[in-house]
Amino acid sequence: MKIKAFYVMMIVHAGIAVHGATEAKRVHSTPDEVTLFFHGAELTHSAEASLAKGENEIVIDGLSPLIDRNSLKIKVTGGAVVSAYEFSVDYLSDGKTNPVVRKLTDSVEFYDKKLQQTEVDIEINGQLINLLQKGTMKNVSGSESGMSFDELVKTMDYYKTKSVELKSVSSENKEKKAAYEAEIKRLRAKLNDETVKNNKTAGILKLVLNAPIAVNSRFTISYFTATAGWTPYYDILVESTDRPVKIVSKAKLRQTTGIEWNKVKLTLSTAAPGNGKTAPRFSTWFLDFRNPYFTRDNAAMKQNAFSYSLKEMRASSQVIEEEETLFEAAPEPPAPPNYRYIVNGAEVDPDTYNSIDPAIIASRMFLNREQAGDAWGDDVDGVWQVELKHSMDDYVATSENMLDITYAIDVPYSIPGNGKEQTLELNTREVEASYRHYCAPKLDPETYLLAEIAHPERLNLPNGKANVTYDGTYIGETMIEANSTLATLTLTLGVDRRVSVKREKVQDFSSRKFVGSEAEQIFTYSLTVRNGRNKPVQMTLKDQYPISSQKEIKVALLDRTTAPSFNVEDIGVLTWEEELQAGETKTYEISYSVKYPKNKTPDF
């Protein structure tokens, strides 16, 4: 009896232990905010769960499996404290149970059977055609006395009829085979996409928390992942040379974080977090004799410490204290004011006005009874006028600090996790530009129209490619370099064949002669420029003379050379800048001499 009672007590205690054990509660999180860098992204998720007093185990899923675990930050409201946490990757595969995958698999099997049957029919039909041919030839040539004319006609008619019938069936079978193969290929490609889509990995976060009281808590999880980024690029639109240049800033976004970004608050940043770099410092450089049997690397080792800062989380809960007001008697409620509501110049009803999302309002103004009386009558108590945002410029707020430029986007944005680029327009601005024609005929006989923008650093344009369009015609691609040291941003708008330049060698002023042990050769070129446009143009013309790298070779620029606007003597480049009137033609000359030992020939 005592043994039986002992076992009963053990069973009771085991039942209590099992009943008291708390299973981990699983909650789903979604990304709410994303800060996207050129290489990488900072994601902020949110989730909610009810906690019991004491120790709780929570499993939060929906995170990216590809995160930098060192950057993981967790915030919990309600006074709960995270005593331990663990991040892991959950490998999910619901391809077998997914109804779309099952349907595609069944369709592939169905058409596979159809294809096999059709291939059998083609093979049998081919054998019948061969048998018909051989049988007919045997009947025609097999008889010793030969076939009569009537028998031959009947044999030929039968052969023709059956041949047409069999070949028609063969043609139909080949068409069926091609159709089945194409359908199987299409279905298998779709099945592969669905299989990849439904065989995923997901990041999960296991938390152990202690709550002082039973409370509903909100979790905020943030982390860095390298599997996303954005690239700036631009559309540069030039209508004419008397109008400003329009620069449309755009961004190409991509992400393969393993999760979908649905209606997140998106911020683009030019910062480079997680680059693992620290400012370099010198250590003592010891100089010693070289040991032929041992070499020592004196280079300082780079620090790979990850330095990363997440932006400050906003408070997830607020306590608002309201003062209580006591009334001796409830007064009669006042009549509602007679307001009118104007949205983008059109009157709307109060329900429509109150349903407007504040995020899309560009400006709001109220007109009182006196201000609105002239237009709306004395019975109107006031007019609310609202202008809504009408372009991406209204939704993107650009800010700059010491290290980066950020573009905060007010409108919720969605980016799929398939890695395909999404295009987002950031802003549009017009900048003044000066236009000029440029030609260096020694290198290229074409004359180019250029647009120059002064002080490009004031535009805060990150490095990126730019598509240039002039007068509605796509010109080509150029590059905007934010770190360039040039004072102007020069854009090539294309070739203008109405401004022509011709470079010719002037034989009368080009010669070669010998003086003592030296030879002297003179080169003279004429550059003829013609403005075929019906208005003046600013022309920049360049040519070059050689620079000697040997003391035995002497180069001199001669007086026949037309006085240039600039002469960069280090590289031997002459520049002429002048305004050419409509239809005007001008000629410039460059003449230089080269002296060298007559027993040697320079590499002209």
Disulfide bonds with the S-S distance in Angstrom:
none
